[in-house]
Amino acid sequence: MDSYTLWRHLPFPPSGSDKELVLAHSDLAGADEYVTTVIRYVERGIFKPAPVDLLALLEELMHRIDRLGRVASDGDQEVARSQHAYAALLDLVYRQFLEVAAE
């Protein structure tokens, strides 16, 4: 529940100025939308996983953001770190959702 609570109260990360980081930001928003299925489970007990392999999507997104962060300007490096941290939190929340619901 700690990761879930953190996710629900954490502001969504910025998009940055780099075009590729803006695209990553958009993909992160899509992943965030898929993770909202966890809210239905926590609040109403409805177990309905995302219709995509969300863990694979998040893993690919984190790798992409890491690559972008290595070549980004100083300000965009911070954006890349915050996007990566948010994606990692989504991964944790969704992974725990799948584990708890499988019990």
Secondary structure, 3 states (H helix, E strand, C coil): CHHHHHHHHCCCCCCCCCHHHHHHHHHHHHHHHHHCHHHHHHHHCCCCCCCCCHHHHHHHHHHHHHHHHHHCCHHHHHHHHHHHHHHHHHHHHHHHHHHHHHC
